[in-house]
């Protein structure tokens, strides 16, 4: 049995903006016991870590994209920090 966990980002209107595969789990179908049901602790922690990483990257991408234009007039924002060196 194979399970693919996918993280979808949408634009708020239901349209998919980005789809990222987070993790794929493969389980043998033969010789399963009741102990094999569900995720192991290491798989659960790995899944949480992967979701957190993809989620943060997605948030940062959206934040950076929203800051490219002035919210008041819509003009592209050019930001350069000029520091005088002595």
Secondary structure, DSSP 4 states (H G I P E B T S, - for coil): -EEEEEEEEE-SSS-EEEEEEEEEEE--STT--GGGSS--HHHHHHHHHHHHHHHHHHHHHHHHHHTSB-TTT-PBP---------
